[in-house]
Amino acid sequence: MRRGFDGLGGVTSGLMELQILELLRALRGKPRERINPDQLLLFEIGELEQLIEEQQEETAARPARRKKKHGRRLIPDGLPEEVIEYTVPEEERLCPVDGMPMPQIRWEESKQLDYIPPQMKAIVHRRAVYACLEKHDKATLVTAPCFLSLTNTF
């Protein structure tokens, strides 16, 4: 905290500076938090300090608001699932280095919620990922393209 000198050669206390800053914030704050300087004359200094303390206690006692979550919602478990698998033909999954067919190493899954009144189901799109087992410097992964269908078009 910065300490300055008053006109009498003494050091002003940090408490006084803090009170001055609080009063300035109250005067120049947001429109709903502003205090009219004429209203300060209605109270004595002791009452003003008590009001400030009560206001600080109220803000400390209020629970913080929860923010809304962003992003997609999770698809509930227990819905019937329809699994659609996408693979790459044998001639397209050849290793570019040695020409050998690449085996499948994993699946990439994405889920889509499908609503047809009066039922709901989850559609699981599984795309095969292929890679060469040999450790080449230029080896790449090959992933099957996904052909999503929009069933609810308007």
N, C-alpha and C positions, 0 to 999 in steps of 0.2 A: 504494500500500500504506500502511496506517495505521501510524504509529510512536507508541509510547507511552513513558512514563517508568517506569523501574524505581524501586525504593525508594531507590537510592543516588544519584539525580540524573542518571544517564546515560540514553542512548536505547537501547532494546532493538533488536536487529537484526531485519530482516525475515526473515532465514533462520530464526531461532529461532521466530518466530511461525508461519512456514510449517510447520516440523517439528511444532509443537504442534497445528496444525490437522490435519495428516496423522494424527497419533496419535489425535486425537479422532474423526476419521472412521473410523479403524480400530476404535476401541472402540464407536462408536455406529452403524456402518454397517449395511448389509443383513445379514441373519442368516448368509448364507454367507461374508461378508467380515469378520465380527466376529472380534476377537482377544480371547482370555481374558487379563485382566491378570496372572493368575498365571503364564501361560506366558512373559511378558516377562522374568521373573526367571531363566529358564533360559539366557538369552543375555546376552552383554556388549553394551555400546552399539555398539562397532565392528561386531560381527556383525549387530546389528539394522539398522544403516545399510546394510550390504552386502546383507542380505535385501530391504530396501526398494528398493535400486537394481536388484537382479535382477528383482524383481516388475515394476518400471516398464519394464524392457527387454523383458520377456515380453509385456506388454500392448501396447507399441509395435510389437513384431515380428509380432503376430497380425494377419492380414488381416481387414478389416471384413466382416461378413456381408452378403450381398446380400438385399435385401428382395424379397418376392414382388410381382410386378406386379399392379396392380388393373385392373379393367375387362375388357372383352371381348377375346378372342383374335382375331388376324387370321385371315381365311379364306384358306387356301393358294391360291396361283396354280396354274393348270393344271387345275383342276377344270372339268368341263363346266358351262356356265351356262345357265340358263333365264331369259330376260328377260321381265318382265311390266310393261307400260306402262299407266299410269293417266292419263287425260286428263279435262278438264272439257268438257261439252257447250257448243256455240256460244252458246246463249242464257244460260248462267250466267257466261260470261267477258266480259260487256259492261262497259265502263268506267262507273262510277257517275256520273262528271262529264259526259262528252260522249256516252255511249251507243254508242261505236264498239267493235267487237270488239278484244280485246287479243291481240296476238301472243305466241307462246311465247318466253320469253327464256332458259330453261335447264331442266335436269332435276335433280331431287333424287334421289339413289340411296341405297338401303340394301340390304345383302346379308344373306341368311339362309342358313344351312347346312342342307341337307336330307339326311338319312341314311336310305336304304332299303337294307337288307342285300341284296346285297353291294356296293352302290355308294353314292357320295356325289356330291352336286351342289350348286352354289351357285345360289340363286334371287336374281336382282337385281330389286328393286322400283324402277321409275323413275316418279317423279311429275312431271308437267309443271307448270311455274311460268309464270304469265302476268302481264304488266304492260302498262299503257298507255304508248305511246311519247311522248305529250304530257306535259309536265311540269306536272302539276296539284298544287295544295297538298294536296288530299285523296285523291290516287290511292293505291291499295293494291295489293298483290300478291294474286293468286288462285292457290292451290295445289290440285292434284287430291287428293282423299282417297285414302288407301291402305287397301285391304281385305286385311289379312294373313290368311292361312289357316293354321291350326295342323293340320299333317298328322299329327303324332305325339301324339295325345291318348290318355290312359290312363283 
